[in-house]
Amino acid sequence: VITTAAEKVYPIDYSHFNIMGGVVGAKGIEADSDKAIFPNVNLEVHFGHDNGIKFRYPWIIPGIGSTNIAKNNWEGLAIGSALAGTGLTIGENVVGMDVESVIKDGRVTDTVDLKRRVTLYQDHMIDGYGAIVVQANVEDTRLGTQEYAINELGVECVELKWGQGAKNIGGEVKIRDLKKA
C-alpha cells in the first residue's frame, strides 16, 4: 500500500546509535532547583533580515505536503504549532493536488486546501510569534502558488524546494480517481 517506513537492511544506520546527552554548567539562572525549572527557560529566537520573524521555540516543522496523511492531520499540526509560536511549513504540491483549486491561464486564483491550511495556522497565532511557510516545487512555481499565498492569504515566508534529495521515503501521493489523475 505504501513504501514509507518500511524495514530496511543496512550494514549500519542511525537506529544503531543511542545518543545520551546531558547538560551541565547551565548559565543564565540561579543554580536553585526551585528556580531552574522549564517555565523559567526562554528559548525565543528572532531571525530574518530585520529580526522580524520570532519564534517562542527554535524549531520548525518541515514541509508537510500533499499527502492524505498531511491533509488529515493538518488541524492538530497547524493549531498546535501556532499556539506554541513555532514554524510550520506547508509542503509542495498542495495546490496541484487540490481538485477544488481554480487555475486560470496556468496560474492559481483560488484554493480550498491551501487556504484552509494557512487559515488554521493564522487564526491561532498569538502575539505574532511563529510563521506559516509555503514551500514550492517547480510545478508550484509555474502555478504561482507562492505569489497567491503571499498576495491572497497573507503568508510572509516561502521556501523553494530543489529536488527530492532531502527525503528518503519516496515522496509518493495516492491518486485513486482517474479524473483527478
FENTA-V313392 format. One record per pair of residues at least 24 apart in sequence whose C-alpha atoms are under 8 Angstrom apart, sorted by sequence separation. I is the first residue (numbers start at 1). J is the second residue. D is the distance in Angstrom with one decimal. If there is no record, write none. Layout:
i->I j->J d->D
i->I j->J d->D
This chain:
i->132 j->156 d->7.5
i->133 j->157 d->4.8
i->134 j->158 d->4.8
i->135 j->159 d->4.5
i->136 j->160 d->5.2
i->137 j->161 d->5.1
i->138 j->162 d->7.9
i->63 j->88 d->7.6
i->64 j->89 d->6.3
i->65 j->90 d->5.7
i->66 j->91 d->6.9
i->131 j->156 d->7.5
i->132 j->157 d->6.6
i->133 j->158 d->5.1
i->134 j->159 d->6.1
i->135 j->160 d->5.7
i->136 j->161 d->5.7
i->137 j->162 d->6.6
i->60 j->86 d->5.9
i->61 j->87 d->6.1
i->62 j->88 d->6.4
i->63 j->89 d->4.7
i->64 j->90 d->5.2
i->65 j->91 d->3.6
i->66 j->92 d->6.6
i->131 j->157 d->7.0
i->133 j->159 d->6.8
i->135 j->161 d->6.5
i->137 j->163 d->7.7
i->57 j->84 d->7.6
i->59 j->86 d->6.2
i->60 j->87 d->4.3
i->61 j->88 d->4.7
i->62 j->89 d->5.2
i->63 j->90 d->5.2
i->64 j->91 d->4.5
i->65 j->92 d->5.2
i->66 j->93 d->5.7
i->90 j->117 d->7.6
i->56 j->84 d->6.8
i->57 j->85 d->6.9
i->58 j->86 d->7.1
i->59 j->87 d->6.7
i->60 j->88 d->5.6
i->61 j->89 d->6.1
i->62 j->90 d->7.8
i->63 j->91 d->3.8
i->64 j->92 d->7.8
i->65 j->93 d->6.6
i->66 j->94 d->4.6
i->56 j->85 d->5.1
i->57 j->86 d->5.9
i->60 j->89 d->7.5
i->62 j->91 d->7.6
i->63 j->92 d->7.1
i->65 j->94 d->6.0
i->55 j->85 d->5.4
i->56 j->86 d->6.2
i->55 j->86 d->5.0
i->66 j->97 d->6.3
i->55 j->87 d->7.1
i->119 j->153 d->7.9
i->107 j->142 d->7.2
i->108 j->143 d->5.5
i->118 j->153 d->7.2
i->106 j->142 d->7.4
i->107 j->143 d->4.4
i->108 j->144 d->6.2
i->106 j->143 d->5.9
i->107 j->144 d->5.5
i->108 j->145 d->6.4
i->118 j->155 d->7.6
i->107 j->145 d->7.8
i->115 j->153 d->6.9
i->78 j->117 d->7.2
i->82 j->121 d->5.5
i->109 j->148 d->7.0
i->81 j->121 d->7.7
i->82 j->122 d->7.2
i->85 j->125 d->6.8
i->103 j->143 d->7.8
i->108 j->148 d->6.9
i->79 j->120 d->6.4
i->83 j->124 d->5.9
i->85 j->126 d->7.0
i->75 j->117 d->7.7
i->78 j->120 d->6.0
i->79 j->121 d->5.6
i->82 j->124 d->5.5
i->83 j->125 d->5.7
i->90 j->132 d->7.3
i->92 j->134 d->7.8
i->74 j->117 d->6.9
i->78 j->121 d->4.7
i->82 j->125 d->4.8
i->83 j->126 d->6.3
i->85 j->128 d->7.9
i->86 j->129 d->6.9
i->87 j->130 d->5.0
i->88 j->131 d->6.5
i->89 j->132 d->5.9
i->90 j->133 d->6.0
i->91 j->134 d->6.5
i->92 j->135 d->5.4
i->93 j->136 d->7.1
i->96 j->139 d->7.7
i->82 j->126 d->7.3
i->85 j->129 d->4.6
i->86 j->130 d->4.3
i->87 j->131 d->4.7
i->88 j->132 d->5.1
i->89 j->133 d->4.5
i->90 j->134 d->4.9
i->91 j->135 d->5.0
i->92 j->136 d->5.1
i->93 j->137 d->7.0
i->96 j->140 d->7.3
i->75 j->120 d->6.8
i->79 j->124 d->5.9
i->85 j->130 d->4.2
i->86 j->131 d->6.6
i->87 j->132 d->5.9
i->88 j->133 d->6.1
i->89 j->134 d->5.8
i->90 j->135 d->5.9
i->91 j->136 d->7.1
i->92 j->137 d->5.7
i->95 j->140 d->7.3
i->84 j->130 d->7.8
i->85 j->131 d->7.7
i->87 j->133 d->7.3
i->89 j->135 d->6.6
i->93 j->139 d->7.2
i->82 j->129 d->7.7
i->93 j->140 d->6.1
i->82 j->130 d->6.3
i->92 j->140 d->7.0
i->81 j->130 d->7.7
i->82 j->131 d->7.7
i->95 j->145 d->7.0
i->92 j->161 d->7.7
i->63 j->135 d->6.8
i->56 j->129 d->6.4
i->54 j->128 d->7.5
i->55 j->129 d->5.2
i->56 j->130 d->7.2
i->54 j->129 d->5.3
i->55 j->130 d->4.8
i->53 j->129 d->7.5
i->54 j->130 d->6.0
i->55 j->131 d->7.7
i->53 j->130 d->7.1
i->54 j->131 d->8.0
i->53 j->131 d->7.3
i->99 j->180 d->6.7
i->67 j->172 d->7.5
i->68 j->173 d->7.5
i->67 j->173 d->5.2
i->68 j->174 d->7.8
i->66 j->173 d->7.0
i->67 j->174 d->7.3
i->5 j->169 d->7.3
i->4 j->169 d->5.1
i->3 j->169 d->7.1
i->4 j->170 d->7.1
i->3 j->170 d->7.4
